[in-house]
């Protein structure tokens, strides 16, 4: 039989690949008229094109399968001849080994014949077909290696013929792989394009959602701007009103009086600090109530005038009396007694001033005019909140716009890839709607 390699050289298989590649390149360089396609129609076209390409591929590999069957038939005939052949050996000791090897070879060959793959119908079968052929050739190679001596000396004539047939099958496998490889890229491109179409459908839903979201955010921003504008206008009007000016004057009076009261409290602390040592000595061993009264006089003497002042004047007089009787001794006793006397004489004036300042401050704070400051604070807080909310919404709005733009760009890129695939597969230029 004509060797397989020479058979395909005569058929010019390489020239056919070159011719088909040239035809595809011509299609790419053409600028045909553009046809509009919906996404569903595009999917139908891609699926039909894919089916047609698989059918074309099956037509291309059909002759290869037929030729491989011829070679398998040749192998079967060789096996029949080998089975019938009586091989003489000079040494009887080799006869059993030869018969065993012969049976092994025949069994393996028959097994390969019986398991020879049928013509592939599905794409998975097509992709696995050449692997079955390669596996068959590999197993025969292992068989010939393990029975090398028998192959080379006793059944050499049959072994060479079997080897040639399996070599021819190996060549078929290589040609088969070339055919599959030629179609493989286009099939992958078609599959990728169908995936891209599904991706476009998902992205269109995302775009629809994002467009609605962007509109809502735009409306929210417009509403926030109106609210912020009104808050700023109200605040401006309030800050420039006569009532606010009058309230500021009252506030200044309160600040002045509070400052005066603070200075007065410092003055009180100064008076009572001069007698704090004797107070501490006198309070030693006293009950908690008395100790607490001395703590107030030492630390916050103005609080004396918030309660019954008589109990405090009584305590101060008792301390003074104890010192004068010599029951309490401190350094500079005469000066301390004079300080105590001064506090007692000034007590009424201190009380009058503390109550006066407190009443003045309280009366001013109670004026209704000061309520305008609460309104000012509310408007300032409202302005601050609306400004932050507007900034956050605008940032979110721009992010959604970018995401929307990105999805639209990705759809355009996917469409370009699909139209390129359709042009190369059909020779027609399509525009996807």
C-alpha angles and dihedrals in degrees: 000000000000110000113257097236092054089048092060093042087059090048090052097225093168090052089053092055091049091049093050092046089051090051091053091049089053089054091052091053095050121093104210125181116280123248125196118237132184118222093252091050089048091054091049091049093048092049092049091046090050091049090049092050091051089049089050090050092050089052090051094051096040094086089048091055090049092051091047089053089054090053091048088051089052089051089050091052091048089051091051091051091047091049092052095042118103109215117203121214127192094213116057090205089072095049097085092045091049094049091049092049091046091052091048093050093047092047092051094046092048089049091053090048093050093047096046107136120254120234108293116247103175129054090247090053090049092051092049098043098085090046088059090051093048091048090053092051091046093052091050089051090053090048093052091048094051091049097036097137094051091045094051100044114019107029099019093131092056094038093056092050092048091047091052092050092050090047088054089051089051089054089050089053091052092049089046090053090050090054093047092046091052091057096033098079093049092048090050089049090051092048090047090050092052089050088050090053091053088048090052090054090053092046091050089057089048091050092050089052093045093048090054090045092050091050091050092049091048090053091047090051092050090049092048091049091054092049092047091048091052093046091051091046092050091047092049092050092048095048091051097045126112091236091056091050091051091048090052090055090052089048091053090053090051091049090050093049092046089052090050090049091049091053090048091053089053088052091052092049089052092053096048095041088067091063100035094105094057091045090054092050094047094048092055108118094007124130121271095259093057092043089053091051091054090048090055092050091049099043110021108012093168089070087069088079094055092068139029104322093191093074090055095047088049091053092049091050091050091052091048092049092049091052093049090051090050094244090125122040123194134158114279092011093175092056092047091050089051090050091051091049091049091052091050092049092046095043095097092048091048091051093047093050095047092050092045094052092045092050093047092050092044093049092049093047089051094058113116089224089075091064086082089074090060089052090048091051091049091051092047091050090047091051092049093048094047092047092053092044091050092049091050093047093048091050091050090045092054091047090053090047090053091048090049092049091047092052091049091049091049090051090051090050091049091049091051090052092049094048089050090053091049092048092052093043101041105018089234129114113230133186115209117223 
